[in-house]
Amino acid sequence: MGKMPLMAAAALLAAVVALTAAEASLVEHTFVVRQMHMQHLCKDTLVTLVNGQFPGPAIEATEGDTVVVHVVNQSPYGITIHWHGVKQRLNCWADGAGMVTQCPIQPNATFSYRFNLNGQEGTLWWHSHVSSLHATLYGVIIIRPKSGAYPFRKPDMDVPIIIGEWWHKDLTEVDKAYHNSNDNDPAAATINGKLGDLSNCSGKAEDSYVLEVEPGKTYLLRLVNAALYSEYYFKVAGHSFTVVASDANYLTPFSTDVVAVAPGETMDVLMVADAPPCRTYHMVALAIEAPEPDPQLPLYLSRGLVRYKNINVSGVDCRGQQGAMMPEMPDHHDTTTTFYFHGNLTGGAPEHPLLPRVRGPVDERLYITLGQGSVCRGNTTSCKRGGSSESMLVAYMNNVSFHLPDKVALLEARSRGDASLSTVEELPSRPPRAFSYTDPALIPVAPGGKEEAMEPTRKATTASRFRYNATVEVVFQSTAMMQSDSNPMHLHGHDFFVLAQGHGNYDAARDARSYNLVDPPVKNTVHVPRLGWAAIRFVADNPGSWFLHCHFEYHIAPGMATVVVVDNGPTPETTLPPPPTDLPKCCCLKAEESYVLEVEPGKTYLLRLVNAALYSEYYFKVAGHSFTVVASDANYLTPFSTDVVAVAPGETMDVLMVADAPPCRTYHMVALAIEAPEPDPQLPLYLSRGLVRYKNINVSGVDCRGQQGAMMPEMPDHHDTTTTFYFHGNLTGGAPEHPLLPCVRGPVDERLYITLGQGSVCRGNTTSCKRGGSSESMLVAYMNNVSFHLPDKVALLEARYRGDASLSTVEELPSRPPRAFNYTDLALIPVAPGGKEEAIEPTRKATTKRRFRYNATVEVVFQSTAMMQSDSNPMHLHGHDFFVLAQGHGNYDAARDARSYNLVDPPVKNTVHVPRLGWAAIRFVADNPGSWFLHCHFEYHIAPGMATVVVVDNGPTPETTLPPPPTDLPKCSKLQE
């Protein structure tokens, strides 16, 4: 694996080899993976794509062909590509399962996959197999019969139909959220990358996929469900289907007007264009979800159009025809239709060569329960469950949540006999205890709920190992543990026979009698029904390490997976070859590097701390050392001693540290993110640590033999918001006295009382909508219930200078909130329909400012609120320093709290820490003409609108007047369009 020059990549991209019919054995593609911006639903989103296409390029081949795909990774992420359903006979190295068969292809590196398509015909697909990136990195694989003949009427045209989802979120963050029990929802469903006309923004409908057909012709629709989240129903109004294949295996054809396709599955269906040709017909993909009490998602539905062409040649008169016909869809909570649809699948002719083996004796049997559970956070063994923040949601097989290795891929470790395999456990062949797996009372998650006693789960890297050619039976049992979804279970490297499915708990004595051993369908992904079971058998005849997992991303990411290990056979022809020499190497064979500060005994170091984080305030400590705080935000303080520093985003702290600890040890320096406790939404624990290491010890004659390892400091709890409150309260101004302090002690010209919180605005520019977490409204942040909207045509300062008309839309920020309430009431934090916060949520968006005359003395009291969260707020004012007069908890009371103002030696800052559920008062002199941004320095507050602009007028003299702009001031791009 190595780097590939861009010119070479471009040349390879152009060289998609199509050989003549006589030589048609090699299909070659180059996949350039890179990021680009796409706009849907009025939002610009950075997505990762192959060759700039969504969906990605189709691979079209003939049975028996060899496929070579050169992957050029120009994205910032490690990437693998999995060839879903390709059997990879004795070719496990090319399967593309991240950290199972290979390490990811690192950024700016390349790797070539090579595999053959012997004995496979039909529809498969490819997708990324690292994190949630496969939401945009996917495409279809079409394998046509070498003879050109199908076991059904030859279609006039192939039409791939890929059902997917559109996500506004960073997909790598989506995957982390699955691991940390946070909910994620896609923005919309898609058909062939199109959201469809039912998705719209500001009244403009999204494009729909359009399939043009000719009357009387037959179309082979190759359906793929590439969604992360949902099983789908698919229908075309006025048309019916004949289902002929699934997962690149032929079926006994049957007729239906609706197709159910689960994530990972493919379905090949024939559709005859036999409807009245003058109308258009909607094709619809509708997401299926389990009914309540399962958590409910928005309704995901995408629709395209079937439109007839070449009508005029048939002499049809199309005048007076109606609009597009909409099919009658099953209810989105209907899980019965999909159960019977999948139950109708039976194997097609000719009989599969492994079927006689599957009818014979079974060598290995597994009974695998599929559900959700919880593990304790922080590697503790005892914790509260039932939705408590002390535990973390996981998914499991037989109560073991799969943990991917992070140092070496499992197949490579097995090939070289790596010691890391000693930590791989055998997956239990049965669940640890029996209970009524499908009891609906297990679904709700609550303290004291029926599920709570059965939640405990453990995390491990697991495998099930089988001898070569063993016949294996697996019964998958869906459970009601904390949810009751179906489970699309996918096995890499093998097809299997689906023998039966049923509702309720599997009973071997009863249910084995229903097995179809005559003509079972052959699949690579089995739909395990909601609150039911499915039984499969396969022959373990393909040596390697093969991933077995649920294809719902919210199940695989938190652990519903294991690895099927198939031993080598007795001959060279049944033995997995060695890995390719250019197999990607893991980037993480060692821990991430730590920052190391080398110090000399007795010397003093000025640590200049800056918090550049987007998300969190941090505590900073160095084990065995203390600090003297001497300055903040480039202003001197009255020095004080402490062993912990609190620094909010945007702040700087200058602290002295004397290297006076025993020099033979090393000492961890630690930065720990602070977060508000529940009921605020909880983040993962963010902690980074470096090292303080003493040097030049030998010159002092110190004997360092027998010294211990690095010392770890005792940190405050990450929910401790009291320590940072008192730390910031200890800051006082240093000598000499600031020249503006006399002005600040004098009369105040302008007073603002600004509440800081979160609210909501209605989507689609409507004025009335549901709130309390409804999808009809959108979360924003505000000052005094106004969410700041940045202009997009001309910068505010430039507009002010030239008297631009756009300033007419700039509003004056209210000097007080629109209504008084108990701002710090904890009952306002939870977001829910009917919650206390719901009536107070309504917020409006505007571009706001506060204008002050030159040299005015301004007092601002910032009030943190509990509106939908209770974080602190690091407020930063551009262009001015200010004096921090006081801070306090609770609601600010002017009559009471102004008496606590420090007008003797207040600290001078440019960023003030407004405490959680509290307030902070500042004063400044508006002596710097211009338009100055005032905002919270948490990105998740400023981005959705916790900001305004402070406008300071020119003074009376040229020396107090803002000069004209520089001649090379950048122009706004939209002015040039």
Buried (B, 14 or more C-beta within 10 A) or exposed (E): BEEBEEEBBBEBBEEEEEEEEEEBEBBBBBBBBBEEEBEBBEEEBEBBBBBEEBBBBBBBBBBBBBBBBBBBBBBEBBBBBBBBBBBBBBBBBBBBBBBBBBBBBBBEBBBBBBBBBEEBBBBBBBBBBBBBBBBBBBBBBBBBBEEEEBBBEEBBBBBBBBBBBBBBBBBBEBBBBBBBBBEBBBBBBBBBBBBBBBBBBEEEEBEBBEBEBBBEBBBBBBBBBBBBBBBBBBBBBBBBBBBBBBBBBBBBBEEBEBBBBBBBBBBBBBBBBBBBBBBBBBBBBBBBBBBEBBBEBBEBBBBBBBBBEEBEEEEEEEEEEEEBBEBEBBEBEBBEBBBEBBBBBBBBEEEBEBBEBBBEEEBBBBBBBBBBBBBBBEEEEEBEBBBBBBBBBBBBBBBBBBBBBEBBBBBBBBBEEBEBBEEBEEBBEEBEEEBEBBBBEBBBBEEEBBBBEBBBBBBBBBBBBBEBBBBBBBBBBBBBBBBBBBBBBBBBBBBBBBBBBBBBBBEEEEBBEEBBBEBBBBBBBBBBBBBBBBBBBBBBBBBBBBBBBBBBBBBBBBBBBBBBBBBBBEEEEBBBEEBBEEBBBBBBEEEEEEEEBEBBBEEEBEBEBEBEBEBBBBBBBBBBBBBBBBBBBEBBBBBEEBEBBBBBBBBBBBBBBBBBBBBBBBBBBBBBBBBBBEBBBBBBEBEEBBBBBBEEBEEEEEEEEEEEEBBEBEBBEBBBBEBBBEBBBBBBBBEEEBEBBEBBBEEEBBBBBBBBBBBBBBBEEEEEBEBBBBEBBBBBBBBBBBBBBEBEEBBBBBBBBEEBEBBEEBEEBBEEBEEEBEBBBEEBBBBEEEBBBBEBBBBBBBBBBBBBEBBBBBBBBBBBBBBBBBBBBBBBBBBBBBBBBBBBBBBBEEEEBBEEBBEEBBBBBBBBBBBBBBBBBBBBBBBBBBBBBBBBBBEBBBBBBBBBBBBBBEBEEEEBEBEEEEEEEEEEEEEEE
